[in-house]
Amino acid sequence: MTHSQLVIFDWDGTLMDSIGRIVSAMRATAQHLRLSVPTEQAVKDIIGLSLEPAIELLFGRLPTAQHQQFLARYRDEYVDLNTTPTPLFDDAIEVIEQLRQRQYGVAVATGKARRGLDRVWLETQVGHLFDGSRCADESKGKPDPQMLHELMTELGYLPQQTVMVGDSVHDIKMAKAAGVRAIGVDFGVHDAQRLKAAGADHVISRLSELPNIIGASYA
């Protein structure tokens, strides 16, 4: 029997291989503003959160003027100055199209701001594949479940019909808080052990594993 399901993806580190650019842009911004440069792992640990709380976790509460400088410089670094490639993962489009062929809803819940998601959707020409999206500047940030609640309401799905797919513990904790199944991917910022410890129901190493896992989970 076929069930109607909603599959909600994180973006960075789950569908797009953008972790390297985020890390290098964040570290370059800190260096430019003469702040203590965080480690690569420290930056990875805040990926998935919205930018402002991420900055506070890494650098503490900055003075207002310096905080605004940081926001502006980071956006310049990420969008214009940093040349680290940010391709979609090899099987991302194929998997999304396969889910759509099964009549599943497909959406995105991301720590990106709307401007950032719209920019990468324009660059990659994949926005039409998604039925809905929520960004960190439109809702409460991860791990708060508000983005998932809003997407389920907008698209007409119940928690038991919904799956969240992400590469960070923030994604998994958001899923658990929303009462939806959580599938971790271990090729982003956090490894399988941390994802499972956060409550992931499954952890996969390739997106191509996803359709069969979802199908088996709801058979």
N, C-alpha and C positions, 0 to 999 in steps of 0.2 A: 504493500500500500504506500502511495506517495503522500508525503506530508509537506505542507507549505512551511518553509523555514526562512528565517532571516539570518544572514551571515554578515556580521559587522567587523570590518578590518580596521586595525590601526594602520597608519601610513608609514612613517619613518622606521626603517628596520624590519618591516613586515612585508610591505609591497614594494617599497623603494629602498635601494641600497644607498642610503644617505647618511649613515652613521659617521663615516669618515669625514664628510664635509662638516657635519655638525660639531664634531669633536675639534677639528682643526680651526674652524671659525670661532668657536668659543674660546679656545686657548689663545688664538691670535688677538681677539678682542681684549682679553685680560692683559696680554703683554702690551698692547697699544695704550691701554689706560693705566699701565704700571700697577696693576693688581697682581696678587699672588696667582701664578698660573696653575690651574688645577690639573691633576693627573688625568690621563686618558680615561681610566676607569671611573673617576669621580664624575666626569662629564657624561659618560655612558649611563651612569646611574640616575641622572636627572632627565634623560631623553624620554619623552612621552608626557612629561609634565608641561604645563603652559610656561611660557618664557619667564614671566616675572617671578613666580615662586621658585623656578629653577635657578635664577640669578641669586636669589636670596639664600638658597641652600648652599650654593657654591661660594658666595662672597660675603654673606651677611647682608644686613640692611644698609644699602648704599645711600649717601646723601642724595636728595632729589635730583640735583643737577647732574651728578655723576651717573645716577641710574638712567636718566634720559640719554646721556652720552653713550652709555653702554648699549641701550636698546638700538639707537641709531647706528652705532658702529657695528654691532653684531649683524644687523640686517644688511649693511653694506658688505661686510665680510662674506656672509652666506650667499647673497644674491649676485654680487658683482666681482668681488676681489678673489674669492676662493675658487680654484680651478679643479678641485677634487671632483671626479665624475659622480653623478647620482642617477644611475640607470635603474629602471624597474628590474626586479629580480626576473630571471629568465622565464620562469613559468607563470608569472603573475597574471598576465592577460589571458593566457590559455585557461587557467584555473577559474578566473572570474567568468569567462565566457561559458565554461562548462557548468558552473553553478547557475548561471542564467538560463541555460538550456534545460536544466532541471526544474525551472520555474521557481527558483529560490530568489528571495529578495537579497540585494547586496548593497551595503552601505559602508561609510567610513566614519570613525570617531577618532579624532586626532588632536594631539597637543599643538598642532600648527594653528596659527591665526587664519581666518578666512582668506585674507589676501595671499598668504603663502600657499594654501591648498589650491586656490584658483590659479595661481601662477604655475604650479607644477602640473595641474590638470591641462592647462593650455599648452605647456611644453610637451607633454606626453600624449595629448589627445585621447585621454581615457575617461574624462568626466562623464561622458554619456553612458558608461557602463554601470554607473551607480544610481540607485534609486533615491538615495538621500545621504546627507553628511552633516556632521556637527563638528565645529572647531572650538578651540579653547577660549576664544574671545566671544563666543555666542552662548556659552553655557558654563557650568562649573567644571573646573579642570579635573583630570584624573587624580586620584582614584575615586572621586565622587561619581556616583552612578547616573547623574542627571543626563548626560549625553545619551546614554543608552535608553533611559526611560523616554526621553523626547523622541528618539528615532523609532522606538517600538510604537509609541502612540501615533506618530505621524504616518507610519507605514502600515499600521494595523496588525501588529504581531504581539503575542503574549511572551512572557519570559521563557516559558517552556518550549517555545518555538524558535528561540534565538540563541545564536552562538557568537561569542566574541573571540577574535583571533588577533593575537599580539605577541610582541617580542620582549615585553618588559613586565616586571612585577606590577607596575602601575595598571597595565591593561588587565592583568589577571585579577587584581584586587577590585577593580571597577566592575568586572563581570560578576564576581562573587557578591558584591554589594547590591547589584541589580537583580540577582537571582537567575542569571543566565549561565549557560555552559561556557567554559573557558578553554580555549585551545592555544597553547603556547607554541611559538616557533623559536628554535634554538640557534638561529643564524643571525640574530640581531644583537641587542645589548646584554641580555641575561641568558645564562646557560640553563640547561634542562633542570638541574638540581634546584636552582633558585626559583624557576617557574613553577615546579611541582610544589616546592615549599610554600609558595604564595597561594596555592590552591588550584593549579591547572588540572583539568580533567584529562587532558592528553597533551603531549608535547611532540611536535613533528620536526623533521630536519629538512623537509622540502615541501613547498606549497602544493606540489602535485599529490601529496598524500591526503590533502584535506577533503576532497569530495567523498572519498570512500569512507573516511572516518565519520564525517557528518551523516552519510547515508546509513552506516552501521549503527550509529548512536540513536537514530530515530526509526530503525526498522521495526 
